[in-house]
Amino acid sequence: MYTYDELKNFVDHCGRCPLARTRNRAVMGRGNLRSPVLFIAEGAGRNEDRDGIPFTGQSGQVFDRLLREIGMTREDVYITNIVKCHPPGNRDPKPEEQEACIPYLKYETLLLRPKMIVCLGRVAAQRIIRPDFRITREHGSFLLRKGVWLTAVYHPSAILRDDTKYPETVVDFRAIKKRLM
Ligand code: SF4
C-alpha cells in the first residue's frame, strides 16, 4: 500500500497518457483526507493546470458557494478529477485517457474511504455511476454501491453557463449534507 504522498509523487511525474505532453503540471486531488465525502470532476481545467490546485477560478468559486450553502468549506471535503492533467482546449477527456488515469482515482478512494462520492457533471457521473447516466434527469439521485453512497450534481461550469441550475444544485447539496449526517 502506497502512502498519499507517494501517490501524489506518482501523479506529479506521470507519463501514462498523451496529456503528459501538453500539461503544465499534473493536478492531484486536494482537501481533507479524512473527509466522508469525495467530489470527483472530469479533468483538470486551465486554471488548475496553471496553479496545480483543483477547482480554482470561477468554477471553484461556484463550488465554494455551494459548499457554504450547506455550512461546509474546502477543508471539510476532498476534491479530485478523473484525469489529473488538463485536456487541451477544455475538451472532455478521451476514454483512453480516463482509462490510463483511473488507477490513481481508485487509489485515492482506497486511501480516503469516503462515505459518499459526488460526481461533478456528466462525464464523471457516466464514468463512476453508469455509462448512460443522464445528469439533467438524474442529478441528486442516490445509489448505494459497496457501502458507499454515489450521487451526481451539475458541474459548476454548467452552472456558470446557465445559472438557473444553481437553485436545484443547492437542493442536491442539501440532500448530500443530510445523508452525511
Ligand atoms: Fe498520467 Fe493521468 Fe496525467 Fe495521463 S492524465 S499523464 S494518466 S496523471
Boltz pocket constraint, residues with backbone or C-beta under 6 A from the ligand:
constraints:
  - pocket:
      binder: B
      contacts: [[A, 11], [A, 14], [A, 15], [A, 16], [A, 17], [A, 18], [A, 19], [A, 20], [A, 26], [A, 82], [A, 83], [A, 84], [A, 85], [A, 97], [A, 100], [A, 101]]
      max_distance: 6.0
